[in-house]
Amino acid sequence: MNYVIVDVETTGGGPKTSKITELAIYKHNGTDIIEEFVTLLNPEQSIPDFIVRLTGITDKMVENAPKFYEIARKIIDFTEGCIFVAHNVSFDYGMLRSEFKRLGFDFRMPHLCTVRASRYVLRGHVSYSLGKLSAALGIEIKGRHRAGGDALATAKLFGLLFQKDTHNLEKFVQQEVNPRNVHPNLDLDILDELPNKVGVYKFFNEFNQIIYIGKSIHIKKRVEQHLRNTSSSKGQRLLQDIVRIEYELTGSDLIAMLRESLLIKQFQPIYNRKLRKSLFPWGLFDEIDNKGYIRLSLKSTAKSRTQPISYFHSKKEGNDYLHYVCEKYALCQKLCSLYQTKDACFHFAIKSCNGACVELENPVEYNSRVNQLIDDSSFDNSNFFLIDKGRNKTEKSLVWVSNGHFRGYGYAPFHFDGKDAKHWKRYVEEIPEDKDIKMIIKSFLKKRDSYKLISV
């Protein structure tokens, strides 16, 4: 299997309005570059000054360069039978698809993103941008923000990834949606219009009924996953029913979760059979043992008659949270069901546990910290706003909780938080609270994320 490592420079903006000014393609066999194709291109439009300053490519430089249609056949022949590779592949792949689309050709290839692969194979880096990751790995970029230099650096990075991954990065290859697997009336060109941003998406059938509602921080990627899912009978049935796709941007992941929940209740789509307990199948429960200590454990919410301290989408999410609070509140691993032993827990051995596991810490002192965790996990009687990203750079999102109850969400101008918080509620659309919404907010608050919580 061969790969083509691709980088493009453009006139700036999205694929609809932007054109390619420089293209570099390196054919790679997993070990070495075996062939290359690098050229400037005449975009048939002016190159903005800020792009000239970034890339150094001027209108004069591309004046006599070939136009895209003049090299289109060569690109098809050069890349045939290969896997398309790029750093942030959705951009470079999207630009080439857009250029070919103007010529009436549907250019599609299996593709691989070295950003995504690097995050998995080369874990622990502060940044996965091409410049910073290359510097950290000792890869020199000769000609930054030029197609040849960036593509060559990506090729070197790809070589490192290929050597480290025993499966030759197969799990990161994204296959194109097969038109034969979807409804004949579904226009696959809509996929090029979908953004990789936070929001909710809706699938419609041929009778204009909403049949599925979902949310994602990457709408385009998630929708494509649905359209490639032929591994289950439910997935195959859904594929055959989708004839139209719509989406709403929310900016905030929390608002996306709230919006998804509200829309599912409103439209009750046939493929959304998620009840409250299936949305949050795991809970964190507390009980007092015969020594007087409060023990914490994860249990299925389906079988419990008591109210958990917190809800979780998965057992892993619950365990991760338990590890986090165990350290934050200096709790005992054994009493948090994280360390199975009849003796002291591991944290006691490294002096991170005060000895509740071997009854060296008084139950009253230990339980006070557990109760603090329980109090912090509840927002009963609390009044606050959660401020997060908006749908664009000119706004921020707000979620309002008053006296421990969800009141609604909305969007405000970017600099609104410089004003008195008592005026913020005018930006909020009030929405009735239900149990799912409260659980969604409680679950979200457990994340150590970028949102701001402002008490009022």
N, C-alpha and C positions, 0 to 999 in steps of 0.2 A: 504494500500500500504506500502510495506517495501522498505528500501533503503540499499545498501551496500556501506559503506565508505571505500575507498581503497587507499592504498599507497604502492609504490614499491621502492626498492633500486636496482640499476643496476650496471653493470660494466662500465657505462659511454658511452656517444655517443648516436646516434640515434637508433631507433627500429631495423633497418636492421642489425646492427653489434653488438648491445648491448644485454645482457641477464640479467634476473632478479636474484638478489642475496638474496632478502628478500621480502616477501609479507605479508601484513596485511589487513584483511577484517573484518570490524565490521558491523554486521547486525543491522539496526536501524529502529524503528517504527515511528520516528518523535519526540518521547519523550525520549526514552531510548535505550541503546544498549541491544539487546536481545540475541545476539550470536556472537562469534568471532572465527576467524581462522588466526593464525599468525605462520609463519614458515620461517626459512632460506631455501635457495635453492642453489643447486650446479649448477653454471652456465656453467660448462664444459668448462670454459676458465679462464685464469688468471685475477685477479682483479688488475687493475693498482694502483700504489702507491698513486696517488693523490686521488683516490676514497677510498682507505684504510684510508688515513688521514681524509677524510671528514666523512665517515660513521663508521669507526672502524671495518668494516667487512673484515676479512682476508681470504686468501685461506684456511688456516688451519680450520677456523670456519665452512666453508661450505663443507669441504672435504667429510664428511659423511652425509650431508644433502640430502634430496630427490631431484631428478632431476624434472624438470617441468612436463614432461610427466607422472610422477608417481602420481602427485596430480591434474592433469588436470581435471579428472572426478569429483573430489571433489569440485573444483572451480565452475564447471558448475552446479552441484547440489546445492551448497551453495548460488549461486547468482540467481538461476532461479526465474523468476517472479518479480525481484527487479529492482530498478533504480540504476544505477552505479553512485556513487558520488566521486569526488576527487577535491583537490585543484590544479588547472591547469589540468583539467580532460583529455585534449588531450594527455598529456604525459603518465599518468598511464594507461588510456584506450588503447592508442596506443601500449604500451609495452605488455599488455596482448593479444591484438589482434595479435601482431607480433609473440608472443610465440605460440599461438594456430595455427596461419597460418603455422608455421613450421611443425605442426602435421597434417596439412591438414584439419583443422576445422575452419569454418568461425564464429568466436565469435563476436556477435553483441548484444548490449543492449541499451535501452534508457539511456541517461547519463546527468548529471548535474554538472556544474562547480561552486564550491563555491567561486572562485575568481570573476567570473561574477556576481553571485548572491549577493555577499558582496558589490560590487561596487554600486548596486542598493538599496539593503535593508539597508546597513550600510554606508550611504554616509558620506563624509567629512574626511575620514582617509588619512593620508599622504601616507601610503604604504599599499598594499593589499597582500604582501608576507605573507606566513603562520607565520613566526617568528615574524614579526613586528605587524601584525594584532592581533595575539594571545596575545602579550605583551600589546597592547593597550586595549584589552578586558578583561585582567586579566586571560587568559587561560594559565596555566602552561604546558609546553611541557617537559615531562620526556623522554629523549632520542631523541634529535634533530637529524635529518638526519638518523634516524632508522625508519623502516616502522611502527612498532608498536606505537612509540611515536608520529610520525607525523599524522598517521591515527586517533589516539585517540584525538589529538588536533583538527583535521578536524571534527571529530564526534561531539565534543563539540561546535565547531563553527556552524556546521550544525543544531544542536539543537536550538541555538540562532536564526538562520535565519528562521527556521521552525516556531518558536513561533511568530516572528515579522511579517511574511508574511501571510496575511489572506487567500491567495489562495494556501497555502502549496507549494509554489515555482513552481507551475505547468508551469508557463510561461518560466521557465529557463530549463525545461527538453527538451533535444534535441532527437527527435526520429530518429531512423536509416532510411536511404533511403530504400524505399520499392522497391525491384527489379521488382515487377510487374508493377510499374508506369513508368519505364524507357524503352528505346529501348533495345531489347534483345541482341544487339551487343555491348552495352556499358559495359565495364569491370569495375565494381564498385571497384575493387582492386586499381584502379588509385587514389581513394580518399585517400588511405593510403600514397601515394607518394606526395600529394600536400602539400606545406608548408603554415603555417599560417604567411606569410610575405607579404610585400607590392609588388604589381605588377599588371599585366594585365593577363586576362585569355581569351581563345578562345574556343568556342564550334564548332565542325564540324559535318556535317550530313554524311549519308552513301555515298554520292557522293564526299566526301572530300572537300566540300564547307564550308567556315566559315559562320555560321548562327547567331552567337552572339559574341560580344566582350564586356568585362566589366573590371572594375578595383576594387581593394579593398586593404585595409591595412591588411586584413586577407583572403588570397586567398582561403584556404581550407574551412573556415566557410562560405564564400560567395557562393562558388560553391555548397556546401551542401544545403544551403538555396534554391538555384535554383532547386536542385534535389528533394527537399521535397515540392516544391510549387505546390500543386494541387488545390489551392483555386480559381484560375482564369482559364478561357478557354485558354488564351495566355500561361500561365504557363504550362498547361497540354500539349498543342501542342509542346512547346519547349522541354519538357521532352521526348516526343515521337520521336523527331528528333535528339537528341544528341547521337552520337556514339563514339566520341573521344573528349578529353579535352587536351589542351596545355596551358602552362603558361610561362610568362617571369617575372623575378624579376627585380624591378627597384630601391629598396632601398628607394627612395624618393617618397612621396605621390604626389608631384607636377609632377614629371616625369611620374608617373603612369597615372595621368589625361591627360597630354599632349600626351603620347603614345596612350592611349585609343582613344582620339579625332582623332589623325592622322590615326590610323588603321581603325577606323570606316569610315573615308572619303575614304581611299584606297580601302577597300573591300566592303563597303556598305552592311553589313549583313542584311538579311531579317528581323531579329527580333530587329535590332537597328533602330528605326524610330525616332531618337532624332534630331530635328533641333536645331538651335542656341537658339531660343526663348524658346523652351521647356527645354533645358539644364539650362537656367537661366531665369525662368519665372517671377522673381521679380527684380525690380530695385529701387534704391534710387534716387529720383528726387528732384530738387530744384526749387522754384519759389518765387518771391518777392510779399509780400502781400501789401494791400493798406496803411499800415503804414511804408513801406520801409524795413521791416525785411525779411530776406531770410528764408523761411520755407522748412523743409525737410519732405518727406513722402515716404512710400513704395507704389508702384503701379505695376500693371501687365505690363510687357514689351510688351505683345502681342497687347495691345491697345494704346500704346504710339508711337508718331511720333518723339519724342525728345530722345536724348542720355542720359541715366542715369549716375549718378556719379559712381555708382557701381552696379554690378549684383549679384544675389543670387540664390542658388538652391532651396530655400524654403522661405516662409514668416517668419518662425521662425528664420532662419539664419539671415534674414534681420533685424528683430526686435532685436535680440541679438546684432547685430553690432550697431544698432542705440543706444541702451542702453550704449554700450561701448564708442562710440564717444561722446555721450551726457556728460558723465563724463570726458572723456579725454580732451575735448575742452571747458568744462564749458558751454555747450549749454542748451537752455531752453527745458524742457520736452514738454511743450505745443506747441512750434514752431517746435518740432521734431515729432509731432503727437503721442506722447507717453502718454499724459495726457490730457484727454478731460475735459475742463473747460472753463467757461467764465471769470474766475478770474485768480489768480496767480497759478502757478504749485506747486507741492509738493516740488520740489527742492528749490524753492524760500523760502518756509516756513522753511527749514532747512539750508538756506543760502548757497546753492550750485548753485543757479541761481542768476544772477545779476539783474534780474527783467525785462528782455525783454518782458515777458508775460504780464506785466502790464505797459509797456512803460516807465519803470524807467531807463533802459539802452539805451543809444544812439544807433540807428540802425547801424551807421557806425562802432562803436566799436564791436557790436555783430556780424555784417556781416564779419568783418575781421577774426574772429575765424572760421566762417563757410567756408570762402574762403580758410583758411589755411587747413581745412579738405579736401576741394575739391582738392587743390593742392597736398596734401599728398596722395590722392586716385589715382592720375594720375602719371605715370612714363614717361610722354612725355619728350623727350630729355635727359632722365636719362641714366647713364652708370653704370651697376652693375652686380655682380655675386651673385646668390643665392647658398649657400653651404649647403648641407644637408647630410643625411646618404647615404652610398653606398650600393651596393648589398651584401657586406660582410665587415668584420672588417678591411680589408686592404685598403679600398678605400673610397672616398667621392664622392658625386654627385655634378655637377655644372649645373646651368641654366644661360645662358648669355643673357643679355639685353644691346644693344648698341644704343645710340641715341633714346631711347624710343621704340626700336623695338626688338622683340625676334629674337635671332640669332641661338640658338640651345642648346643642352644639351650634357652631357657626364660624364665620370668618370675619376678620377685622383687618384694617390697613396695617401695614408692617410695623409702624411705630406707635400703635395704639397703646402698648403696655407702658408707655411713659406717662399715661394719664391715670387718674384715680380709678382703682379697680371697681368701685361702686357703679361706675358708668358702663362697664363692659357688657353687662347683660343685654344691652340694646343690640349687640351684634349676634345674640344667640336666638335661634329658633327653638322655642320650647316644645318638648316632645314628652309624652307620657312615659313614665318609668315602668319597667317590668323586671322580673327576677333575672332574666337572661342579661339585660343591660347592666344590672348591678354586678353580676358575676364577671362580665366582660371588663368592666372598669377595674374591679378588684384584681382580676388576673393581669391586666395591663400595668397596674401600679407596682406589681412585683418586679417588673423589668427595670434594669438599671440603664435607662435609655436617655435620649437627648431632650425629652420634654421638660418643661418647667412647671412646677406646682406652686401656685400663688395662693396662700391662705387669705381669706377676706372676712 
